[in-house]
Amino acid sequence: MEKKILIATYSWSGHTKRLADQIAKLLSGADQYQIAVPAGTYDLTDMYATSDRAKNQLATGELPPLANPIPELDQYNLILVGSPV
């Protein structure tokens, strides 16, 4: 049985998405899921302001909703997760 692979990424600037796209080309048949929040949730011009806001959200537990529904994860044998560092 062939493994079913999901590549799930959150990309603030687009670099992580480009890398995920390259990986998806190498892993034929892999599905991709974009972890995204509604527009306006984070400052797209200042990564430090975005980081500060995200840290505050984690500390308070007030996380933003996801913009895309999460796929059924139990159908995957392998899930690769990428995010900004």
Secondary structure by P-SEA (a helix, b strand, c coil): cbbbbbbbbccccaaaaaaaaaaaaacccbbbbbbcccccccccccaaaaaaaaaaaaaacbbbbbcccccccccccbbbbbbcc
